[in-house]
Amino acid sequence: MKSILLLFCSAAVFLSSCDKKDSPDTVTLPTDYFAFGDAYGMCISDCAHFFLLKNDTFYADSMDRMTNPWLFSKVPSSSGKALNLRKILNDFPKYFYMNNGATIGCPDCADQGGIYIEFIQDGIMKKYSIDTDVEKQPIEIRAFVKDLSVFIENNK
């Protein structure tokens, strides 16, 4: 009986120590540069909504359409937004580290817009263009992309 109780208590302690950061599919993003946003090619006014987190400072874009390079305000935005973004980045999918940048699906091909991510890892910039159609996204990134989309929508 004591061994069963000990086994039960050990299992409870082990399971309670688990959290999302221990997931084999996510990592905490250590980079000092993370930019992302969404853009729509067939739209009339403010068609791009981009954000930059650099050295824990948060900036909004200063462009109506997606340009190359992306343009950001020189004046930082609310530190609360940076904190909210950091919470999302705590579950950064390993998928983005394992691949060298890519186009996923067909962003904005059907005027549905696209989600764009770029970050620097080990001195190398990685860029991703992601279809907004969830079915065209790898399962490993869907929750993260949804969280970014909600963040973008709430901070336009």
C-alpha positions as CSV (number, residue, x, y, z in Angstrom):
1,M,0.0,0.0,0.0
2,K,2.8,2.4,0.9
3,S,4.5,1.7,-2.4
4,I,1.3,2.5,-4.4
5,L,0.9,5.7,-2.4
6,L,4.6,6.6,-3.0
7,L,4.2,5.9,-6.7
8,F,1.0,8.0,-6.9
9,C,2.7,11.0,-5.1
10,S,5.8,10.7,-7.4
11,A,3.6,10.8,-10.5
12,A,1.6,13.8,-9.1
13,V,4.8,15.7,-8.4
14,F,6.2,14.9,-11.9
15,L,3.1,15.9,-13.7
16,S,2.6,19.1,-11.8
17,S,6.1,20.2,-12.7
18,C,5.3,20.1,-16.4
19,D,4.4,23.3,-18.3
20,K,4.2,24.5,-21.9
21,K,7.8,25.6,-22.0
22,D,8.9,22.0,-21.6
23,S,7.0,21.0,-24.8
24,P,9.2,19.3,-27.3
25,D,7.6,21.5,-30.0
26,T,8.3,25.0,-28.6
27,V,11.3,27.0,-27.4
28,T,11.6,30.5,-25.9
29,L,12.8,32.9,-28.6
30,P,16.1,34.2,-27.5
31,T,16.7,36.7,-30.3
32,D,16.9,40.4,-29.9
33,Y,15.1,41.0,-33.2
34,F,11.6,39.7,-34.0
35,A,9.4,41.3,-36.6
36,F,6.0,40.2,-37.8
37,G,2.8,41.4,-39.3
38,D,0.1,40.9,-41.8
39,A,-0.5,42.5,-45.2
40,Y,-3.1,42.5,-47.9
41,G,-2.3,43.2,-51.5
42,M,-5.8,44.1,-52.7
43,C,-6.9,46.7,-50.2
44,I,-7.4,50.5,-50.3
45,S,-6.0,52.1,-47.2
46,D,-3.9,50.7,-44.3
47,C,-3.0,47.4,-45.8
48,A,-0.1,46.4,-43.6
49,H,0.2,46.0,-39.8
50,F,3.7,45.1,-38.7
51,F,5.4,45.1,-35.3
52,L,9.0,44.9,-34.2
53,L,10.4,43.7,-30.9
54,K,14.1,44.7,-30.7
55,N,16.1,44.6,-27.5
56,D,12.8,44.3,-25.5
57,T,11.5,47.5,-27.1
58,F,8.3,47.4,-29.1
59,Y,7.7,49.4,-32.3
60,A,4.7,49.6,-34.6
61,D,5.1,50.0,-38.4
62,S,5.1,53.3,-40.2
63,M,3.8,52.1,-43.6
64,D,0.4,51.6,-45.2
65,R,1.6,48.9,-47.6
66,M,4.2,46.3,-47.1
67,T,7.6,47.6,-48.2
68,N,11.0,46.1,-48.5
69,P,12.6,46.7,-46.0
70,W,9.8,47.0,-43.5
71,L,9.5,50.4,-42.0
72,F,9.0,51.0,-38.3
73,S,8.3,54.0,-36.2
74,K,11.4,55.4,-34.4
75,V,9.2,56.1,-31.3
76,P,8.7,53.0,-29.1
77,S,5.1,51.9,-28.3
78,S,3.7,50.8,-25.0
79,S,5.9,48.5,-22.9
80,G,2.8,46.6,-22.1
81,K,2.6,45.5,-25.7
82,A,6.1,44.2,-25.6
83,L,5.3,42.2,-22.5
84,N,2.2,40.7,-24.2
85,L,4.3,39.8,-27.2
86,R,7.0,38.2,-25.0
87,K,4.3,35.9,-23.5
88,I,3.4,34.7,-27.1
89,L,7.1,34.3,-28.0
90,N,7.6,32.0,-24.9
91,D,6.0,29.3,-27.0
92,F,7.9,29.9,-30.2
93,P,7.6,26.8,-32.4
94,K,10.8,24.9,-33.0
95,Y,9.6,24.6,-36.6
96,F,10.9,28.1,-37.4
97,Y,14.3,27.2,-36.0
98,M,14.5,24.0,-37.9
99,N,13.7,25.5,-41.3
100,N,15.6,28.2,-43.1
101,G,12.7,30.5,-43.9
102,A,10.0,29.6,-46.3
103,T,6.7,30.4,-48.0
104,I,4.0,28.3,-46.3
105,G,0.9,27.8,-48.4
106,C,0.1,30.7,-50.8
107,P,0.0,34.0,-48.8
108,D,-2.4,36.6,-50.3
109,C,-2.9,34.5,-53.5
110,A,-6.7,34.7,-53.1
111,D,-6.7,38.2,-51.6
112,Q,-6.8,36.7,-48.1
113,G,-3.7,38.4,-46.9
114,G,-0.6,36.8,-45.4
115,I,1.3,36.7,-42.2
116,Y,4.9,37.5,-42.2
117,I,7.7,36.8,-39.7
118,E,11.3,37.6,-39.7
119,F,13.9,37.1,-36.9
120,I,17.6,36.8,-36.5
121,Q,19.0,33.5,-35.2
122,D,22.8,33.1,-34.7
123,G,23.4,36.1,-36.9
124,I,21.2,34.7,-39.8
125,M,17.9,36.4,-40.7
126,K,15.1,33.9,-41.3
127,K,11.9,35.0,-43.1
128,Y,8.6,33.3,-43.3
129,S,5.5,34.1,-45.5
130,I,2.5,32.3,-44.2
131,D,-0.9,31.6,-45.7
132,T,-3.8,32.8,-43.5
133,D,-5.7,29.5,-44.4
134,V,-5.0,27.4,-41.3
135,E,-5.3,24.2,-43.3
136,K,-2.2,25.2,-45.3
137,Q,-0.1,25.7,-42.2
138,P,1.8,22.9,-40.5
139,I,0.1,21.7,-37.4
140,E,3.2,22.7,-35.3
141,I,2.8,26.4,-36.0
142,R,-1.0,26.8,-36.0
143,A,-1.5,27.9,-32.4
144,F,1.4,30.3,-32.5
145,V,0.3,31.9,-35.8
146,K,-3.2,32.2,-34.4
147,D,-1.8,34.0,-31.3
148,L,0.2,36.4,-33.5
149,S,-2.9,37.1,-35.6
150,V,-5.0,37.9,-32.5
151,F,-2.1,40.2,-31.3
152,I,-2.0,42.0,-34.7
153,E,-5.8,42.4,-34.7
154,N,-5.8,43.8,-31.2
155,N,-3.0,46.2,-31.9
156,K,-3.8,47.7,-35.3
